[in-house]
Amino acid sequence: MDNSFYLPSDTTSGIEIERFHICTWEFTNETSLVEFGCEIVNNSAINNIGVLSLSLYMPWLDSKCKVEDFYNRLKVTSNSKFIFNDSVDDTSNFDGGDNDDGMIHHFRDRESLCLLPIDINIIRKQLN
């Protein structure tokens, strides 16, 4: 199945994914965009402090695909307001204000959300 993807699990990690997001867009210039995101249950990540590793296997991934982390866009408060459809009341960071190591947006009408940058490694059609 060329349009499939797989998220293999490691039962020893204790990571619990609460929500997995897939958004797809097709554009008139014959390009498309597939966005993946996941929300991890806070308490399940406690034993993985320092390193949190997930793999996503996509048989359709090839050298023509552009792979990027949206963190630099999401860390901008005005972008997060638009994307998450809620006002950001406050932001906490992990690195003294640069927001390069992750941050927590505190929203007006929804729960706070921790955003983390990712390192992407492509190994045989698998994002690590």
C-alpha positions in Angstrom: 0.0 0.0 0.0 1.8 3.1 -1.3 -0.3 5.6 0.7 0.2 3.8 4.1 2.3 4.7 7.1 3.2 2.8 10.2 4.1 3.9 13.7 5.8 1.0 15.3 5.6 0.8 19.1 8.1 0.0 21.8 6.2 -1.4 24.7 9.2 -0.9 27.0 9.3 2.9 26.6 6.0 3.6 28.4 5.2 6.4 25.9 1.4 6.8 25.5 0.2 8.7 22.5 -3.1 10.4 23.3 -3.8 11.8 19.9 -2.2 11.3 16.5 -2.8 14.0 13.8 -2.6 13.6 10.1 -3.5 16.6 7.9 -3.2 16.4 4.1 -3.4 19.1 1.4 -3.3 18.9 -2.3 -2.5 22.0 -4.3 -3.3 23.0 -7.8 0.4 22.9 -8.9 0.4 19.1 -8.4 2.2 19.3 -5.0 0.9 18.0 -1.7 1.6 18.3 2.0 1.2 15.7 4.6 1.5 16.8 8.3 2.0 14.4 11.2 1.7 15.4 14.8 1.2 13.6 18.1 0.2 14.5 21.6 1.9 12.4 24.2 0.4 11.9 27.7 2.5 14.0 30.0 3.1 11.4 32.7 4.1 8.7 30.2 7.1 10.8 29.1 8.5 11.3 32.6 10.8 8.2 32.3 12.1 9.4 28.9 13.5 12.7 30.0 16.3 13.8 27.7 15.4 11.5 24.8 12.1 10.8 23.3 12.2 8.6 20.3 9.5 7.7 17.8 9.7 6.1 14.4 7.3 6.6 11.5 7.6 4.3 8.5 6.3 5.5 5.2 6.7 3.3 2.1 6.0 6.3 -0.2 8.9 8.4 1.3 11.6 9.1 -1.3 14.3 11.6 -2.0 11.9 14.0 -3.7 10.0 14.5 -0.4 10.9 17.6 1.7 10.8 16.7 5.4 10.8 19.5 7.9 9.9 20.2 11.6 7.2 22.9 12.1 8.5 23.8 15.5 10.1 27.1 14.4 6.7 28.1 13.1 4.7 26.9 16.1 6.9 28.6 18.6 5.8 32.0 17.3 2.8 32.9 19.4 0.7 34.5 16.6 1.2 31.3 14.5 0.1 29.1 17.4 -3.0 31.3 17.9 -4.0 30.7 14.3 -3.1 27.0 14.2 -4.7 26.0 17.5 -7.6 28.4 17.2 -7.1 29.9 20.7 -5.3 32.8 22.3 -2.0 32.2 23.9 -2.1 33.8 27.4 1.5 33.0 28.3 4.5 30.9 27.2 7.0 29.1 29.4 10.3 28.1 27.9 13.1 25.7 28.8 16.1 27.7 27.8 15.9 31.2 29.2 13.7 32.7 26.5 15.2 31.5 23.2 12.6 28.8 22.8 15.0 26.6 20.9 14.7 23.7 23.3 11.0 23.5 23.7 8.2 25.6 25.3 4.8 25.4 26.8 2.0 27.6 25.4 -0.7 28.3 28.0 -3.9 28.9 26.1 -7.0 30.8 27.2 -9.6 28.1 26.5 -7.7 24.9 26.2 -5.1 23.0 28.2 -1.5 24.0 28.0 0.5 22.4 25.3 4.2 21.5 25.3 5.9 21.9 22.0 9.2 20.3 21.3 11.6 20.6 18.4 12.5 17.3 16.7 15.6 15.9 15.0 14.6 14.1 11.8 16.7 11.2 10.5 15.6 9.4 7.4 16.7 5.8 7.3 15.2 3.5 4.6 11.8 5.2 4.3 11.6 5.7 8.1 11.6 8.9 10.0 13.4 8.6 13.3 
